[in-house]
Amino acid sequence: MKFGKYLDKQAKDEWRSQYLDYKGLKDLIKESAREAEASGPAAFSPRTTSLSIVRASKQADAAEERFFQKLEAEVDKVGRFTNRVVSELRQRLANLQPKADKAQQAEGQTEDKKILMEEAKRIGEDYLALEKYANLNYMGVHKILKKHDKLLPHSPCRQFYIAHLHQQPWVQGTYSDVLVQLSNAYSQLRGDSTGQKNEDAAQGFVRSTTKYWVRAEDVSNVKYHILQHLPVFQFDKNDFAGDAQLINSVYFDNENLELYHGRLDKKPNAIALRIRWYGPGEPKKVFVERKTHRESWKGEESVKERFTLDEDKVVPFLEMEYGLEQAVVDLRAAGKSEKEIEKFTELFIEVRQQIDSKQLRPFIRTQYMRTAFQIPFDSTVRVSMDTNLCMIKENPDEGPSCTLAGRWYRDPSLPINRNEVTRFPHAVLEVKLSLGQGQEAPAWVQELLESGYLTEVHKFSKFIHGTCTLFPEMVQAVPYWVDDESVRPSMLLSAPPPRPEPVVPAAGPAAAASFAASASTSRAASGNGQHLAVEVLEEAATPIATSKPRKRLPGLEDLSHPLLGDQPTLKLLPDPSKIKGFSKGPGAGGDQQGQPGFWMRLLGPKGHSRQPGQGDNLMRIEPKTYFANERTFLSWLHMAVTLGSIAAALLGFSSSKGQTGLSAHLVEIIALILLPVAIAMCGYAIFVFNWRAQMIARKRPQHFDDRVGPLGLCAAVVAALAAILVVSFVDFIDFINNSGSDGPSPAPGPSPPAPTPALMGAGSLTLPNAGVARMVELAAGLTGQHTQQ
């Protein structure tokens, strides 16, 4: 669909006049293209002017100039309208707040609370509609600038104007305070109670955590759904920008990336060690945190432990100069109890020993804006969303490391090169549950997981992603999500710079021979010929260069990352058109994908339909799963081919000569019973193989086992064998009856002697089979001839 039609279809009727005039801008671009074609090449413009020469004024502005004037006016129109609607929303929230305060005093769910809840819901829906309005116009500006550069390649403007567009307030997204006020109103109307703050010197957390990716355009939808049930948690309102708080975490590791590989392989008791601080500016008080991985299948839970330190104590702590005795003295001076000091002492000693024994140093930093949803100091259900996520090398490539500089984090005054930072393209949502025995997650959490806005990424880690992206030459293994197509551009932008390739100067054989001789001489003199050869080559090539090409910034197509192939091999995020969204009521928007079709119900492989409380998340699929599916398919085929081969052989060698009744067709009957079973088994194997392959590719949390098909095929084989037994038994009874009613023997004459009892026994057992009976007769005849001789 063309964007103009898409914009017209998605526009809100009452706001239609406030949208970008995409058609008018496109008409001006076409008119500019016609003018450029008519005027030919751009006229020569001198680089000097004169204050005393009057230039001829234009009778009318050019179409391209009118295009830029109109584009600027349209962008201003969108900005003014956005500010007006936000002001109205703020005013509505200001009017709602005192009513919510008054309704909070009333106990239970009163009629006034329901009315106020509906008003809060309308405010939230208008805010989401405004964000959609801003996104449509933002996309429209991108589209129209792309069309301008395509039709008018001699005057590109997209790159310049996009930088100008990003400075607009409605693009920067400075309206998140509306969500904070809306969250406070919902919290008052729900009557949320505050928990007790934990101020222990050493703290521990045991909880289950699941991480999801959220597209940037879906962040507000997800935030609004969560704040209807949990308030935005503001730990310190002075450090908040809107609804989010800046968090910096410095992760430690050694030259062997021991902690990285331990966390990636999920080794038992693998640790991650970091120093975290909150808020902008220089840190004052920091948290030293240690995360320990435990095997959940053993009934163990991963745990996060931390203690606090003053910023000026961090470097002495890392250098083993700040000891336990001094730390205990400081804690007692701060008024901490002996129990808290005991917990602090154990963790302090363990962390210090791990830093010393593993030779850990500051390695990589993660930085993001975190929006936390939680009833204050109640960790039963906690949801956090991290946006603007980036990872930075803590030790610069050009300059002293943190250890040499006497610091524990990177000097903020140092510039950051492109390959020293990576920016993650999605928001990361974490759902953390600390539920008691028998407790279940709330229904709204299940609805959030089923909405389609979240994509579960099993065991996603910011530390692991940043390390493998920025240190590709040091890692020995990488996480599976790096092959995802949506992550690939951000990793390419952080790729190491390509090494310069030496270029031999094209100045004839003499110059080349002279260059080779000088390079070999330099190598012999220095012992490191690679760098000197490049230097000599540059010196030899520079004077004879006839033309210097224009320097161009590399694009994504020019960059390559050591960990990435030519094309992505994974697509984790679902198609935006297939997102279900949040239901408007109970039972609305049901997902029919889990219901089995006719052939599924007939053949059996239907697994389990997704239950209302089950999330529509992606599972982690091991590579061996594909081979297991293939092995199962080959096993079924092996059995089918065996049965089919037996049936085909019976049909090929059967003969009814000299036989009458059922005996004449017994072999054919047995073959025709076995052959359909073999064909059905082949069809079932192919069907189940394709069904399981699709299930594995979709990574949906459904059972891959088939509990009906194998039983059905087993019943068919048993029925076929039972039918063969019945037919053979009937034929045997027939044979007994016929042998008892035979007439007198023929007249004596030259005939072969009677077969031996052994042959008689064999013949009696195999007479129903005409082919075998004939072989017995021939054997008896040969025996008789031998006796006469």
Summary of the structure (lengths in Angstrom):
residues: 789
radius of gyration: 39.6
end to end distance: 97.1
largest distance: 147.3
contacts: 2133
relative contact order: 0.06
helix: 52%
strand: 11%
